[in-house]
Amino acid sequence: MTYFPDFAEYEYETPKPLRGVRTIGWLDAAHEFQKAHPSDEVLQRLQTVMSERVTSNIHASLIRGTMPCPICGVRDYPHPELLVGSTEIWLPDNDGGYFAAPSMIYHFISAHNYAPPKEFLDALFGFEPASNFRAQKISEDLMAEAMGFGADID
């Protein structure tokens, strides 16, 4: 998995950074990260938001298979319904943009005590699962825009 610092412009496999998208939780073993004991409330909220796929879907960029954790190497994650290690999750950031995180953020928080920034947690708890949010569509539209194809993202 590629490392990005929190709040970096999103430029994972893109010709240029995606407008308004910032990275959260793109960790690896070579870089330090903020740690704190995770609260049950944060883990439960992540489970709720990550498992919803009917009225909204925060998952984007699904891959075949599962990426191993770049910190501990595990690749058999609990809660298969969360798609940990197989997608990115995108959330509106409360400023008109988006946060993009690997779905492995759930593992990073629960197993490695990663402490996501307050802004991400605010977005997580402010997200309405019944909002008809479609991360894949937003991701595709912003990628098309970055490639110069134009898209309807507003």
C-alpha positions in Angstrom: 0.0 0.0 0.0 1.2 3.5 -0.8 1.9 5.9 2.1 0.4 9.4 2.2 0.5 11.7 5.2 -2.9 12.7 6.6 -4.5 15.6 4.7 -2.2 15.2 1.6 -3.9 15.9 -1.7 -5.2 12.7 -3.2 -2.9 11.6 -6.0 -3.0 7.8 -5.9 -2.6 6.6 -9.5 -3.9 9.9 -10.8 -2.3 12.2 -13.4 -2.7 15.1 -11.0 -4.3 15.6 -7.5 -8.0 15.1 -7.4 -9.8 18.4 -6.6 -10.9 18.7 -3.0 -9.8 15.2 -2.0 -7.5 14.7 1.0 -5.9 11.5 2.3 -6.5 10.0 5.7 -5.0 6.8 7.1 -2.6 5.7 4.3 -0.1 4.2 6.7 2.9 2.0 6.5 5.6 0.6 8.8 8.2 3.1 7.9 6.3 6.2 9.0 5.2 7.3 12.5 1.5 8.0 13.0 -0.7 9.3 15.8 -1.9 6.7 18.3 -4.6 6.4 20.8 -6.6 3.5 22.3 -9.7 3.3 19.9 -13.1 3.9 21.4 -15.9 1.4 20.8 -17.9 4.3 19.5 -15.5 5.0 16.7 -15.2 1.3 15.7 -19.0 0.8 15.8 -19.6 3.9 13.7 -17.0 2.8 11.1 -18.7 -0.7 11.0 -22.1 0.9 10.5 -21.0 3.3 7.7 -18.7 0.8 6.0 -21.3 -2.0 5.9 -24.1 0.2 4.4 -24.5 -0.4 0.7 -28.2 0.1 0.0 -28.9 3.8 0.5 -25.3 5.0 0.4 -22.0 3.4 -0.3 -18.7 5.0 0.8 -16.6 2.3 -0.9 -14.6 3.1 -4.1 -11.9 1.4 -6.1 -12.7 -2.2 -5.2 -9.9 -4.7 -6.0 -9.9 -8.4 -6.4 -8.6 -10.0 -3.2 -7.2 -8.3 -0.1 -4.1 -6.3 0.5 -1.9 -7.3 3.4 -1.5 -4.9 6.2 1.7 -2.9 5.6 2.4 -2.8 9.3 1.9 -6.4 10.5 1.3 -8.4 7.3 -2.0 -9.9 8.2 -4.5 -10.3 5.3 -7.3 -12.2 7.0 -9.4 -9.5 8.6 -12.5 -9.9 10.8 -15.8 -8.4 9.5 -15.6 -9.4 5.8 -18.7 -7.2 5.2 -16.5 -4.1 5.7 -14.2 -5.0 2.7 -11.1 -4.2 4.8 -8.1 -4.3 2.5 -10.1 -4.3 -0.7 -11.4 -0.8 -1.2 -11.0 2.9 -0.4 -13.6 4.6 1.7 -14.6 8.2 0.9 -16.5 10.6 3.1 -17.7 14.2 2.6 -15.3 16.3 4.6 -17.7 19.0 5.8 -15.9 21.6 3.7 -17.2 20.7 0.3 -14.5 18.1 -0.4 -13.8 14.5 0.5 -11.6 12.4 2.7 -10.2 9.2 1.0 -8.9 6.5 3.2 -8.0 2.8 2.6 -10.7 0.6 4.0 -7.8 -0.9 6.0 -8.3 2.2 8.2 -10.6 0.0 10.3 -7.7 -2.5 10.9 -5.3 0.4 11.5 -7.5 1.8 14.2 -8.5 -1.5 15.9 -5.2 -3.4 15.7 -2.6 -0.6 15.6 -4.3 2.1 17.6 -4.1 4.6 14.7 -5.8 7.8 15.8 -7.4 9.5 12.8 -7.6 13.3 12.9 -10.5 15.0 14.5 -11.7 16.3 11.1 -12.1 12.8 9.8 -13.9 11.7 12.9 -16.2 14.7 12.6 -17.0 13.7 9.0 -17.5 10.0 10.1 -20.0 10.9 12.8 -21.6 13.6 10.6 -22.2 11.3 7.7 -25.8 10.3 7.1 -25.9 6.7 5.8 -29.3 7.4 4.2 -27.8 10.2 2.1 -27.6 8.4 -1.2 -23.8 9.1 -1.2 -22.0 7.1 -4.0 -18.2 7.2 -3.5 -17.4 5.2 -6.6 -19.3 7.7 -8.8 -17.6 10.7 -7.2 -14.2 9.0 -7.5 -14.8 8.3 -11.2 -16.0 11.8 -11.9 -13.0 13.4 -10.2 -10.6 11.1 -12.0 -12.2 11.9 -15.3 -11.8 15.6 -14.5 -8.2 15.2 -13.5 -7.6 13.4 -16.9 -9.2 16.2 -18.8 -12.4 14.4 -19.8 -14.8 16.6 -17.9 -17.4 15.2 -15.6 -20.6 16.2 -13.8 -19.6 16.1 -10.1 -21.5 19.0 -8.7 
